[in-house]
Amino acid sequence: MTGVGTSTTVLFVDDSTTDRTLGAGLIHNRHPNWDVVAVPGARDALSELARRNVDMVVTDLVMPQIN
């Protein structure tokens, strides 16, 4: 996890807009100081992982294109 004084970053990956919105919202509501990044697919997730440090990934297991 991140060090003292830094924010935890969660990457939430789900192709369902509803599930993505609800899931990311639940995490944010429970942990308002966390940075929750929600993306619709594996390719977007890989791009985010290349751009930033992420402490946790929450992902759907079955998605179009890449599982």
Secondary structure, 3 states (H helix, E strand, C coil): CCCCCCCCEEEEECCCHHHHHHHHHHHHHHCCCCEEEEECCHHHHHHHHHHCCCCEEEECCCCCCCC
